Amino acid sequence: MILGFVVGVNRLFPGLASLILPVFLLLILIPDLAITAKRWHDRDKNSWWLLLNIPLVIGRMSVPVGANALTANEPMLYETIISVAALICGSWILIECGFMKGTHGDNRFGKEPV
């Protein structure tokens, strides 16, 4: 969904894409963090695990859009490092929060969700 939005905005509004996309990404950041925190709590882990989202947020914000996308030939070293870190952290979040079951019964964060 996000990738489709990014591509669509970049094609429809190439001059405004560098303004629209960061605002959109910041708007979805808060619900994303809230849902992820709830899922970490369901797995009986504290919210410090949300720090794994930092490379993902930096990676989202550093994607070249608009006119910059046309002139970006090769990624710089820091972009490659951020991309690899985002891939590793994103994969871990996907496995932990997406595929693994929550704790059975009550945990230190409350009762088991229905």
N, C-alpha and C positions, 0 to 999 in steps of 0.2 A: 504494500500500500504506500509506504513512504517513498520507495524508489519510483513508483509510478507518479506520485505527486511531484517529486523532484524533476523527473524527466519532462512532465507536462508543463510545469512552470518555466523550466529552462527553455522549452520550445516556444511557448506562447508569449512569454515576457522576458526575452533574453537580457534586456537592460535592467529590469527590476528584480531579476532572480536573486541577485546577491543581497537584496534587501528583504525580499519575501521569505526566502527559505530559512534564514536564521531565526526570524520571528516565529515561523511555523514550528521549527524544531524546539525552540524554547517553550512554546505553548504545549507541546506534547511531552516535554520532559517531566513536568510535575506529575501528571497522571501515570506516566511510565514508572517513575520512581516509587510512587505510592503503591502501585500494583506489585512491583517487584519486592518492596519491603514487606507487604502482606504475605507474599509467597515465601520469602526467607523466614518469616515468623512461623509460617505453616510448617516449614522444614526444621523448626526449632533452632534457628540461627539468628543472631542479632543483626541489626541494620547496618553494622559496619561492613557487611558484605556488599552494600550498595556502592562502596568505593570501586568495585570492579566495573562500574558504569563509567568511570572517568575517561578511560581510553575511548569508549564508544562515543561519548559526548564530544570529546576533542576531535575524534575522527569524523563525526557528522559535520562539525563546524569547519573543518579544514578541507572539505571537498570543493574543488574548484567549480564554480558555476558561472553562468553568463559569459561575459567576454573573457574572463580568466580561463574558462574551460577550453576556449579555442587556442589560447597561447601556451597552455600547459603541455609540454612535450613529454618529459620524463619526471617521475616523482623524485623529490629530493630525499636525502637520507632520513630526515626527521619524519617525513610523510610515510616512508616505508616502515619505520619503527612504530609509529602510531598505528598504522594499518595492521601490523603483525600483533601488536598488543591488543588492539580492538578485536581481532579475530580470536585470539586465545581467550580473552575475557568474555567476549560474547558467546563463544562456544561453551564455556563453563557455566555461564548464566543460563543458557538454553538447556543444558543437560540438567543442572540442579533444579531450576524453577519450572522447566517445561516437561521433563520426562520422569523425574523421580517423585515418588509418592511422599506426601507429608507424613509427619509423625502420627502414629496411632494413638488415639486418646488425647487427653489434655497435655499441654506442654507449658513451659514457663511463660508463654505469651497469651495464654487463655485456653478456652475450651476448643475442642475439635470443631471445625466448621461443618455445617450440615451438608 
